[in-house]
Amino acid sequence: MQLLKLVQSRVKIGAPLPWSVRTNNGSLLLNRGHIIQDEHQLATLLERGAFVDAEEVQAHAKAMAAQQEVATPARQMNLFDLWEKTIRRLEDLLRGCPMEPDFEQRLEALACDIMELVERDADIGVYLAMRQEKVAYVIYGYAHAVHTALVCILMARRMDWPESQIIRLTKAALTMNASIMGLQGRLAGQDSAIRELQKAEIKDHPAKSVELLKQAGVTDGDWLLAVAQHHERVDGTGYPLGLATVSLMAQALRFADIFMAKISRRATRGPLSAQDAARQVFREDKGGKLSMAIIKEFGIYPPGDFVKLKSGELGVVIKRSENANTPTVACITDASGKPVASTLRRDTAQPEFAIVGAVADKSLAMRVPPERLYGFSAVSTST
């Protein structure tokens, strides 16, 4: 019998237990179906030390998945749906970590699916990373991890890393904050200064995330090292250990993490522009290969940016080009700035449609669904 430690997030107060609860030597404490009545009873149980049989957990997960498949009719999904689905999948996995059955295999499958989405249309991934106004604060941590994984993939491919290393980096990006996903959501929506207890949780999270991953069965040393060191700096001013020798993968992860954090909104501030975020990362990296790879991938006007053209039209960038300042733009107004019913694509390499600059007020762009900009409704049924 393989026992997994019971974690609080897996128990619903007032609902029957979906599996039996045991001691660390397998002795039965509570039968399946027993109802935990209140928080005090749950806390007492967890302090005592509570475990569940991995086979029971897996059987319950499969049964629930089968019920969901029957209850939810299949519908065709577009690429935007598929990206959103990766966030939900990551949330399901990390909320159950380390008890989630087959955690490492399912996390690797998720990483591979994200890499495939990038391969299919990286511009849509960049668009979603740039346009997070509809991401609820409560799931910010999970969305941030997925978007950081996107940046890591683009950066690593730009530098011609081998696929095996890119997969490992992607898995590290998805799990670097495994122990503080809930805290990240609270901090994103918090309108007051960070508290001392929150600071302590943040400082401890690399080591605690590594411990969760080990409990979930992860043994890949490079993956674990990248998570452990993703806030260390080569000048020794990072945390938690102030190391001066930091793995390349951890350095890549850190710059991707920083870049995404800067272009993401908070309750207390709006997002930085991609240009300002890239400048800050570039300065910190002293113009190194990692920051340059991010800058080259996102360009001056990345997908999602709202811009004004020389023609007077306003539009949303939807596709990057080889030249950093000449992306494809989907115009949503005419030359006088009046909204139009149909979206016209402009090649900004043509002088008459050159980009004049970014538009500060993005309210008009926020009202336009991305499917209209990209001109499709559905492209796939699964990842």
Secondary structure, DSSP 8 states (H G I E B T S, - for coil): --EEE--GGG--TTSB-SS-EE-TTS-EEE-TT-B--SHHHHHHHHHH--EEEHHHHHHHHHHHHHHHHHHS----B-HHHHHHHHHHHHHHHHHSTTTSTTHHHHHHHHHHHHHHHHHHHHHHHHHHHH--TTS-GGGHHHHHHHHHHHHHHHHHHHTT--HHHHHHHHHHHHHTTGGGHHHHHHHHH--S---HHHHHHHHHHHHHHHHHHHHTT---HHHHHHHHHTT--TTS--SSS--S---HHHHHHHHHHHHHHHTS-BTTB----HHHHHHHHHHHTTT-HHHHHHHHHH-SS-TT-EEEETTS-EEEEEE--SSTT--EEEEEE-TTS-EEEEEEEEETTSGGG-EEEE-S--HHHHTS-HHHHHT-S--BS--
